[in-house]
């Protein structure tokens, strides 16, 4: 059993709010704009609706008004289809599998919403499977507009929507490809070591990382089995290589682009998996060299970290600097099961851990197991310049946390899953934040399962 859950926070929204793509914007920072809080305070929330499905969800949802009724709707992907729900009540507006004869399948990664073909109507850009380009779906009906074009060198990764060549038209960057939004024709392909099994399975980040006035695309690649894992920066206009870093281990997070050390230049932030290269890295945007790396440890108990998920970057403590928030599993070396899951806050300037927040372990057949936590989401709910942090774990919990790591509130979602002895178990992906029902309040939308 998987579910999609919507919570409402009492907040005034001064203009129309959408969450249009994975991690909110092409930089993949997961940081949402500021809003002025009204009502009783940050601790005021309630559950508006919850929908349960027997589907595997594919990642972070999106928020946009796809049916033109003035209220936001919730768009999410599964491994086989895209679903749109009415933000007012959670009712299904449409479900689409694409269904192009002889084409690839719709993948389950996070959908993106934009008028990419400049026809005055929104499209849902859904990731293809590992052998096809993304799909363009009519946002009102779910009918296929374009998609399923076969290419064995594609990968199922969330689409990044951005004008890469300054022609005032939205382009689609997905994996190692840039496509014209109007017809999905190829702008460029960046050649990977396909013969060696190299592929992009994460979202691509786009920004001017070398301060030359031209956008670059940054992608992390993995290989099947032993091999070199790399981070690539390419010219977003042409796909020509700018630099490659093959020394940091296997990327486990999508790249994030931000000036984390305050030098006025954009950096690339990545998390990698597998000991001993289990680190958060900050790379120089100009040449890909390592500025600093951080071995994620539970500083108070000396535990080694085993896994991470996605990253979020922003000023969470109001000190004018930037922090990096990532999720981890801590464990004592050589001991199974590992003992704790949670989130770490790292100073962007120094790479020093500032605090960590422990989430709950999953209980299965009477044994406590740690589970992967989700990509954090950052949002300034009270317009004080300090970002709050929305967190989730695999034990059906959602947390709102202050920038100093202290808990504001926690909620456990009851989603039946009989094989587990506590009766509940979901994987909560990164959350989206926006006004989905037009009531002037912010909602947090969480997709679970996967």
C-alpha positions as CSV (number, residue, x, y, z in Angstrom):
1,X,0.0,0.0,0.0
2,X,1.3,3.4,-0.9
3,X,-0.3,6.8,-0.3
4,X,-0.4,10.4,-1.2
5,X,-0.9,12.8,1.7
6,X,-1.7,16.5,1.9
7,X,-1.3,18.6,5.0
8,X,-2.3,22.3,5.3
9,X,-0.2,24.9,7.0
10,X,-1.9,28.2,8.0
11,X,-0.1,30.7,5.9
12,X,-0.9,33.6,3.6
13,X,0.1,33.1,0.0
14,X,0.6,36.5,-1.8
15,X,0.6,35.1,-5.3
16,X,-0.2,31.9,-7.2
17,X,2.1,29.1,-6.1
18,X,3.3,26.0,-8.0
19,X,6.0,23.5,-7.5
20,X,6.7,23.0,-11.2
21,X,9.5,20.4,-11.3
22,X,11.9,18.2,-9.3
23,X,13.5,20.1,-6.4
24,X,11.5,23.2,-7.4
25,X,13.9,24.8,-9.9
26,X,16.7,23.9,-12.4
27,X,19.4,24.4,-9.6
28,X,17.9,21.5,-7.6
29,X,18.2,23.4,-4.3
30,X,14.8,22.3,-3.0
31,X,14.4,25.8,-1.5
32,X,10.9,27.4,-1.8
33,X,10.2,31.2,-1.8
34,X,9.3,33.1,1.3
35,X,5.7,33.5,2.6
36,X,4.2,35.4,5.4
37,X,2.7,33.2,8.1
38,X,-0.6,34.2,9.7
39,X,-2.8,32.3,12.2
40,X,-1.6,30.6,15.3
41,X,1.9,29.8,14.2
42,X,4.2,27.2,12.6
43,X,2.8,24.4,14.7
44,X,-0.7,24.8,13.2
45,X,-1.4,22.1,10.6
46,X,-4.1,19.5,9.8
47,X,-4.6,16.7,7.4
48,X,-6.8,17.7,4.4
49,X,-6.9,14.4,2.6
50,X,-5.1,11.2,2.0
51,X,-5.3,8.9,-1.0
52,X,-4.1,5.3,-0.9
53,X,-2.9,3.3,-3.9
54,X,-1.5,-0.2,-4.6
55,X,1.1,1.4,-6.9
56,X,4.8,2.1,-6.6
57,X,5.3,5.9,-6.5
58,X,8.1,7.3,-8.5
59,X,9.3,10.4,-6.7
60,X,8.6,13.9,-5.8
61,X,5.2,15.3,-6.8
62,X,4.5,18.6,-8.6
63,X,1.9,21.2,-8.0
64,X,0.2,23.2,-10.8
65,X,-3.3,24.2,-12.0
66,X,-3.6,21.7,-14.8
67,X,-7.4,22.0,-15.3
68,X,-7.7,25.8,-15.3
69,X,-10.0,26.1,-12.3
70,X,-7.7,28.5,-10.5
71,X,-6.7,26.0,-7.8
72,X,-3.5,24.0,-7.8
73,X,-3.6,20.2,-8.6
74,X,-1.2,17.5,-7.5
75,X,0.7,15.6,-10.2
76,X,2.8,12.5,-9.5
77,X,4.3,9.6,-11.2
78,X,4.3,5.8,-10.7
79,X,6.4,3.2,-12.4
80,X,3.7,2.9,-15.1
81,X,1.7,6.0,-15.3
82,X,1.1,9.7,-14.4
83,X,-1.7,10.7,-12.1
84,X,-3.3,14.1,-11.5
85,X,-5.5,14.7,-8.4
86,X,-7.8,17.6,-7.6
87,X,-6.1,19.7,-4.9
88,X,-9.4,20.5,-3.3
89,X,-10.4,16.9,-2.4
90,X,-7.8,14.4,-3.8
91,X,-10.2,13.1,-6.5
92,X,-8.6,11.8,-9.6
93,X,-8.7,14.1,-12.6
94,X,-6.9,11.7,-15.0
95,X,-4.5,8.9,-15.2
96,X,-2.2,8.4,-18.3
97,X,0.1,5.6,-19.4
98,X,1.0,7.3,-22.7
99,X,0.0,4.4,-24.9
100,X,2.0,5.3,-28.0
101,X,2.2,2.2,-30.2
102,X,5.7,0.8,-30.3
103,X,7.0,3.4,-27.9
104,X,8.8,3.2,-24.6
105,X,6.9,3.3,-21.3
106,X,6.3,6.2,-19.0
107,X,8.8,6.1,-16.2
108,X,8.1,6.8,-12.6
109,X,10.3,9.8,-11.9
110,X,9.1,13.2,-10.8
111,X,7.0,14.9,-13.5
112,X,7.4,18.6,-14.5
113,X,4.8,21.1,-15.5
114,X,5.2,23.9,-18.0
115,X,4.0,25.2,-21.4
116,X,7.0,23.7,-23.1
117,X,5.7,23.9,-26.7
118,X,4.5,27.5,-26.4
119,X,0.9,26.7,-27.4
120,X,-0.7,28.6,-24.5
121,X,-1.5,25.4,-22.5
122,X,0.4,23.5,-19.9
123,X,2.1,20.2,-20.5
124,X,3.0,17.4,-18.1
125,X,6.6,16.3,-18.9
126,X,6.9,12.7,-17.7
127,X,10.2,10.8,-17.6
128,X,10.4,8.0,-20.1
129,X,11.7,4.6,-19.2
130,X,15.4,3.7,-19.6
131,X,15.0,3.4,-23.4
132,X,12.9,6.4,-24.4
133,X,12.8,10.2,-24.4
134,X,10.4,12.0,-22.0
135,X,6.7,12.3,-22.7
136,X,4.5,15.4,-23.3
137,X,1.0,15.0,-22.0
138,X,-1.9,17.4,-22.3
139,X,-2.3,18.7,-18.8
140,X,-6.1,18.9,-18.9
141,X,-6.8,15.4,-20.3
142,X,-3.6,13.4,-19.9
143,X,-3.7,12.6,-23.7
144,X,-0.4,12.0,-25.4
145,X,0.9,15.0,-27.3
146,X,4.4,13.7,-28.0
147,X,6.6,11.0,-26.5
148,X,7.9,7.5,-26.3
149,X,10.6,8.2,-28.9
150,X,12.9,5.2,-28.6
151,X,16.6,5.7,-27.8
152,X,18.5,3.0,-26.1
153,X,20.9,5.5,-24.6
154,X,18.3,7.3,-22.6
155,X,17.8,7.0,-18.9
156,X,14.8,7.5,-16.7
157,X,15.5,10.7,-14.9
158,X,13.4,13.7,-13.9
159,X,13.1,16.4,-16.6
160,X,14.7,19.8,-15.9
161,X,12.9,22.7,-17.7
162,X,15.0,25.7,-18.7
163,X,15.9,27.8,-21.7
164,X,19.4,26.5,-22.3
165,X,20.3,28.6,-25.3
166,X,18.6,31.9,-24.6
167,X,16.1,31.7,-27.5
168,X,13.1,32.4,-25.2
169,X,11.8,28.9,-25.5
170,X,11.7,26.2,-22.8
171,X,13.9,23.2,-23.4
172,X,13.9,19.8,-21.7
173,X,17.1,18.5,-20.2
174,X,16.8,14.8,-19.2
175,X,19.8,12.6,-18.5
176,X,22.5,13.3,-21.1
177,X,20.1,14.9,-23.6
178,X,18.7,18.4,-24.3
179,X,15.5,18.5,-26.3
180,X,13.3,21.2,-27.9
181,X,10.2,21.5,-25.8
182,X,8.1,22.1,-29.0
183,X,8.6,18.7,-30.6
184,X,11.1,16.7,-28.5
185,X,13.7,17.0,-31.3
186,X,17.2,16.6,-30.0
187,X,19.3,19.7,-29.4
188,X,22.3,17.7,-28.3
189,X,23.4,14.4,-26.8
190,X,26.4,14.2,-24.4
191,X,28.1,10.9,-25.1
192,X,28.7,8.6,-22.1
193,X,30.5,5.3,-21.9
194,X,27.4,3.4,-22.8
195,X,29.4,0.3,-23.7
196,X,30.8,0.3,-20.2
197,X,27.3,0.7,-18.7
198,X,27.5,4.3,-17.8
199,X,24.2,6.0,-17.4
200,X,22.4,9.0,-15.8
201,X,19.8,8.0,-13.2
202,X,19.5,11.3,-11.4
203,X,18.1,14.7,-12.2
204,X,20.4,17.1,-14.1
205,X,21.0,20.5,-12.6
206,X,21.4,23.6,-14.8
207,X,23.1,26.9,-13.9
208,X,26.0,29.2,-14.9
209,X,28.6,27.4,-12.7
210,X,31.7,29.0,-14.3
211,X,30.4,32.5,-14.4
212,X,30.8,32.9,-18.2
213,X,27.3,34.1,-18.9
214,X,26.3,30.7,-20.4
215,X,24.4,27.9,-18.6
216,X,26.0,24.6,-17.9
217,X,24.3,21.3,-17.2
218,X,25.7,19.1,-14.4
219,X,25.0,15.4,-14.4
220,X,26.1,12.5,-12.2
221,X,26.6,9.1,-13.8
222,X,26.8,5.6,-12.4
223,X,28.0,2.3,-13.9
224,X,26.5,-1.1,-13.5
225,X,28.9,-3.2,-11.5
226,X,32.5,-2.1,-10.9
227,X,33.7,1.0,-12.7
228,X,34.3,4.7,-12.5
229,X,31.4,6.9,-11.5
230,X,31.7,10.5,-12.7
231,X,30.3,14.0,-12.4
232,X,30.1,15.9,-15.8
233,X,29.7,19.6,-16.5
234,X,28.7,20.4,-20.1
235,X,27.8,23.5,-22.1
236,X,24.0,23.6,-21.9
237,X,23.8,25.1,-25.4
238,X,25.9,22.5,-27.2
239,X,26.5,19.6,-24.9
240,X,30.3,20.1,-25.2
241,X,32.2,19.0,-22.1
242,X,33.5,21.6,-19.7
243,X,35.0,19.3,-17.1
244,X,34.7,15.8,-15.6
245,X,35.4,14.7,-12.1
246,X,35.9,10.9,-11.8
247,X,37.5,10.9,-8.3
248,X,34.6,11.3,-5.8
249,X,32.9,7.9,-5.9
250,X,29.4,7.0,-7.0
251,X,26.9,9.8,-6.9
252,X,23.8,9.1,-4.8
253,X,22.1,12.5,-4.9
254,X,21.2,14.7,-7.9
255,X,23.6,17.5,-8.3
256,X,22.7,20.8,-6.5
257,X,24.0,24.2,-7.7
258,X,24.5,27.0,-5.2
259,X,27.1,29.4,-3.9
260,X,27.7,27.5,-0.6
261,X,30.9,29.2,0.6
262,X,29.9,32.8,-0.1
263,X,32.6,33.6,-2.7
264,X,30.1,34.8,-5.2
265,X,30.6,31.8,-7.5
266,X,28.3,28.8,-7.9
267,X,29.5,25.4,-6.6
268,X,28.3,21.9,-7.3
269,X,27.2,19.8,-4.3
270,X,26.9,16.0,-4.5
271,X,26.5,13.1,-2.0
272,X,28.2,9.8,-2.8
273,X,27.5,6.3,-1.6
274,X,29.6,3.4,-0.4
275,X,32.3,3.4,2.3
276,X,35.0,4.8,2.4
277,X,33.8,7.4,-0.1
278,X,30.6,8.1,1.7
279,X,30.8,11.9,1.7
280,X,29.2,15.1,0.8
281,X,31.4,16.9,-1.8
282,X,31.5,20.6,-2.8
283,X,33.1,21.0,-6.2
284,X,34.4,24.2,-7.8
285,X,32.0,25.2,-10.6
286,X,34.8,26.4,-12.8
287,X,36.9,23.3,-13.0
288,X,35.2,20.5,-10.9
289,X,38.0,20.3,-8.3
290,X,37.0,19.4,-4.8
291,X,36.7,22.4,-2.5
292,X,35.9,20.3,0.5
293,X,34.3,17.0,1.5
294,X,32.6,15.8,4.6
295,X,32.5,12.3,6.0
296,X,29.0,12.0,7.4
297,X,29.1,10.8,11.0
298,X,26.9,11.0,14.0
299,X,29.2,13.4,15.9
300,X,27.7,12.7,19.3
301,X,27.9,8.9,19.1
302,X,30.8,8.2,16.7
303,X,28.6,6.2,14.3
304,X,29.6,5.8,10.7
305,X,27.1,6.8,8.0
306,X,26.0,4.2,5.4
307,X,23.6,5.9,3.1
308,X,22.3,9.3,1.9
309,X,19.5,10.5,-0.2
310,X,19.0,13.9,-1.8
311,X,20.4,17.3,-0.8
312,X,18.8,20.6,0.0
313,X,20.8,23.9,0.2
314,X,19.8,27.2,1.9
315,X,20.3,29.4,4.9
316,X,18.4,27.4,7.6
317,X,19.7,29.3,10.6
318,X,19.6,32.9,9.5
319,X,23.4,33.5,9.9
320,X,23.7,34.7,6.3
321,X,25.6,31.6,5.3
322,X,24.4,28.5,3.4
323,X,23.8,25.1,5.0
324,X,23.6,21.7,3.3
325,X,20.9,19.3,4.6
326,X,21.1,15.6,3.7
327,X,19.6,12.4,5.0
328,X,21.7,9.6,6.3
329,X,21.8,6.2,8.1
330,X,24.2,6.0,11.0
331,X,25.5,2.7,12.3
332,X,28.3,1.3,14.4
333,X,30.9,-0.3,12.2
334,X,30.4,-4.1,11.8
335,X,27.1,-4.2,13.7
336,X,23.8,-5.1,12.1
337,X,21.2,-3.8,12.0
338,X,22.5,-0.3,12.0
339,X,21.1,1.8,14.8
340,X,19.8,5.2,13.6
341,X,18.5,7.2,10.7
342,X,18.2,11.0,10.3
343,X,19.4,14.2,8.8
344,X,22.6,16.1,9.0
345,X,23.2,19.9,8.6
346,X,26.6,20.8,7.3
347,X,28.1,24.3,7.0
348,X,28.5,25.3,3.4
349,X,31.5,27.5,4.2
350,X,33.6,25.1,6.2
351,X,32.1,21.6,5.7
352,X,31.7,21.1,9.4
353,X,28.6,19.4,10.8
354,X,26.4,21.8,12.7
355,X,23.8,19.4,14.0
356,X,22.0,16.2,13.2
357,X,18.4,15.2,13.6
358,X,17.4,11.6,14.4
359,X,14.3,10.0,12.9
360,X,12.6,6.8,13.9
361,X,13.8,3.3,12.8
362,X,11.4,1.0,11.1
363,X,10.3,-2.0,13.2
364,X,10.0,-5.3,11.2
365,X,9.2,-8.6,12.9
366,X,10.2,-7.2,16.3
367,X,13.5,-5.9,15.1
368,X,14.4,-2.2,14.7
369,X,15.9,-1.4,11.3
370,X,17.1,2.0,10.0
371,X,15.6,3.0,6.7
372,X,16.5,5.6,4.1
373,X,15.1,9.1,4.7
374,X,13.9,11.4,2.0
375,X,15.3,14.5,0.3
376,X,14.6,17.5,2.5
377,X,12.5,20.4,1.4
378,X,13.2,24.0,2.6
379,X,10.6,26.7,3.0
380,X,10.5,30.0,4.8
381,X,7.0,29.8,6.2
382,X,7.0,33.0,8.3
383,X,9.0,35.3,6.0
384,X,11.7,35.8,8.6
385,X,14.5,34.9,6.2
386,X,15.1,31.6,8.0
387,X,14.2,28.4,6.2
388,X,12.2,25.7,7.9
389,X,12.9,22.1,6.9
390,X,10.3,19.5,5.9
391,X,11.6,15.9,6.4
392,X,10.2,12.4,5.9
393,X,11.3,8.9,6.7
394,X,10.4,5.3,5.7
395,X,8.5,4.8,8.9
396,X,5.5,6.9,7.8
397,X,6.6,10.1,9.5
398,X,6.7,13.7,8.4
399,X,8.6,16.3,10.4
400,X,8.8,20.1,10.4
401,X,12.2,21.1,11.9
402,X,13.7,24.5,12.7
403,X,17.1,25.6,11.3
404,X,18.8,24.6,14.5
405,X,17.6,21.0,14.3
406,X,14.8,21.3,16.9
407,X,11.5,19.7,16.1
408,X,8.4,21.9,15.5
409,X,6.0,19.0,14.9
410,X,5.9,15.4,13.8
411,X,3.0,13.4,12.3
412,X,2.8,9.7,11.7
413,X,0.6,8.6,8.7
414,X,-1.4,5.5,9.0
415,X,-1.1,3.6,5.7
416,X,-1.9,-0.1,6.1
417,X,0.8,-2.5,5.1
418,X,0.1,-5.9,6.7
419,X,3.5,-7.5,6.3
420,X,5.0,-5.1,8.8
421,X,4.4,-5.8,12.5
422,X,3.6,-2.2,13.3
423,X,1.0,-2.3,10.6
424,X,2.4,0.7,8.7
425,X,5.3,1.3,6.4
426,X,5.8,3.8,3.6
427,X,8.7,5.4,1.8
428,X,8.2,9.2,1.8
429,X,9.9,10.9,-1.1
430,X,10.8,14.6,-1.2
431,X,7.8,16.9,-0.5
432,X,6.3,19.6,-2.6
433,X,5.0,22.8,-1.1
434,X,2.3,25.1,-2.5
435,X,-1.3,26.2,-2.4
436,X,-3.1,23.3,-4.0
437,X,-6.7,24.4,-3.3
438,X,-6.6,28.2,-3.8
439,X,-7.5,28.9,-0.1
440,X,-4.5,31.1,0.6
441,X,-2.8,28.5,2.8
442,X,0.3,26.5,2.0
443,X,0.0,22.8,1.7
444,X,2.7,20.1,2.0
445,X,2.2,17.3,-0.4
446,X,4.0,14.0,0.3
447,X,4.1,10.9,-2.0
448,X,4.9,7.6,-0.3
449,X,5.9,4.2,-1.5
450,X,8.5,3.1,-4.0
